[in-house]
């Protein structure tokens, strides 16, 4: 069966992909997408290649639509590098909305972390389930452990919150840059000494907004 792009749904994904089919039932929504370009740059030498080596389908959970568990089924292309001097013979196209081997899109991971920042992992899992996201407590914890924070020693204004990783058991201190509200540090525990040590490396601080115990 051939599918044709009849409408532009690129705002749902990105400009280089299009939706060619979908399936829906009472609880789930499945969206099928393909790349518009038929070539890709080699990640090692940078040369553009249009020599298709293989195609495979990659499935990942995405942010829910209408509170239904939503999945993206992406046709991912592998290309052959035709540069004889390049050591990379076969490479995959990059997906701008998910890193390799991820089972969830970047936007869904951001939603999960955003909800769990203000709830325990158990509470976040229950709330997310109501929204149409199925994720276990342990999977939320693994997301936390993979976060890479870019600290800024020159930050001038921060916000500080207590975060319950496991309610009644494990807590952390979340520190945000108040300029654009992105997370710059997640400290173990919520005691004052840990925060004091972090503050010693941020001499330009002028403003601190807190929502925490004294």
N, C-alpha and C positions, 0 to 999 in steps of 0.2 A: 504494500500500500504506500502511495506517495503522499506526502504532506506538503502543503504550501503555506508560506507565511502570508496571512490575510490581513492582520492588524499588527500595529507596532506596540508591543508590550515591553519594550526595552527598559522602561522606567522601573519595571519590577526586578530587573537583573542588571544588565549593563548594555552599552551600545553595540558590543561585539557579539551578542547572543540573541537568539529569538526563540519564542515559544512555538512549537509546532503541533503540540497535542496536550490534552489533559484528561484526567479521570477523577471523578469525585463520588464519594458516598456520604453516609451520614456522619462519619467520624474523620475521614481522611481526604486530602486533596493531593493528587499527584500531577506534577507539572513536568513536561518533557521539553528539553531545550537543546539547541545546537549552536555551534559557532558560525558566525557570518563569514569571517575570513577563512580562506583555504590555504593559508601559509602561516609560518611561524618562525621567529628568529631562534637560532641555536643558542642555548644559554651559555655555551662555552666560547664559541668564536664570534657569535653575533650575526652570522650570515643567515639571510632569509632562505627558507626552504619550503617548497610546495610538493615535495615527494612524500606522499602518504604511505606510512608503513603499516599502520593498523588502527582500528577504532574499537573502543570499549565503552561500556556504559558505567558511569559512576553515580551512585545514589547517596544523597545526604539530606538530613532533616533541615528545614528552613523555618524562618519565622512564620507562625501560624496565620492563616487567613480565615476570618469568620470563626475563630476559635476551633478550627479544625487542624489536626496534625498534618503538616504540609511537608512534602518531599519534592526535591529537585532531582530529576533523572537527566543527567547530562551526557551527551555523546562526546567523549574526549578523544582527540586525535593524537596519534603518535606520528612523528615525522622522521625522515632520514636526513642527516646532514650530508650535503653533497660537496662539502669542503674536504678534499683529500688530506689536507694537513691537520684536520681537527681530530682530536681523540674521541670526541663524542659522536657515536654512530647513529644512535636513535634517542630521541627526546620527546617528552610530552608537552603539549601546550599547557600554559599556566591558566588557572581559573582565578579571576580577580576577586571572586566572592568566597573562596575557600582554599586553604593551603592543602598541599598534597597529604593524602591519607586521612584528612579530617572527615568525620561522619556527620558534622554539622557545619553550616555556613558561618562565616565570620559574624554576620549580623545576628544570628541566633545565639552564638556564644556571648555576644555583647549583651543581648537581652537577658540571658540566664545570669550572667555576672551582675548586671544591674539590679535584678530582683533579689539575688542572694546576698548582695551587699547589706541589705537592711533586714534580712531574715536569717534564721538558721538554715543550714542546708536542707533539713527535713521540711521546714516551713516553705522554703522556696520551691522545693520539688512539688509540694501539694498545690501551691498557687499556680505554678507553671502548668501543671496538669489541667487545671481549670481553663487555662488560656489555650490549650491545645499543644503543649510541649511535653513530651515524655522524656524524662531524664531522672536518673537515680541520684540519691544523696552522694554516693561514692563518685559518680561522674562529675558532679558539681565540684567536689573536693579536688579531683584531678585537674579540672579547669583552673582552679585557684593556683595549684602547684605549678602550672605551666605559664602563668602570667609573667611577662617580662616588663618591669617598670623602668621608665626612663626618668631618673631623678634629676632635679635641677638645683644645683647648689646656689644659684642666684635668684631663686624664687622669692618674691616679696610679700605674697599674701597666700595663706593656706586655710583650708577647712579641715577639721578633724572630726571623725566619727568613730564610735565603737561598732565593731562588726561581729556578729555571732556566727562563727563557722559551724559549730555544733552547740546548740543552745544548752546552757548550763555546764558545758564542758570546755569548749575551745573558743577563745575570743581573739580578735586582732584589732589593730588601730589603723584605720584607713586615712590617708592624707591626700588631699586634693589641692591642685593649683586653682585658686579662686579666679584666675584670669580667664580660663576656658573650662574649668571644672573637670579636667582629666585627672585620673588617679596617678600619683607619682610615687607612692610608697604604701606598702601594706606590712606593718610591723607586727611581730608576734606578741601576743598578749595585749593588755590594755593598762599596764602600770605606768606611772609617771617616769620612772627611771629610764625605761626603753625610749620614751619620747624625748627625754632630755638628751640622751646620747645622739639621737637623730638631729635635734636642733643645733647641736654643737657644730655640725657641718653646714649650716645654713645661716650664715651671719647677716645676710641682707634682709631677713624677715622683718616686716613692719606691722603686719596684721595677721591675727590668728582668730578664726571663728570656730567655736567648739560646741559640740553637742555630746557631752560625755560626763562621766562622774568626775568629781574634783580631784 
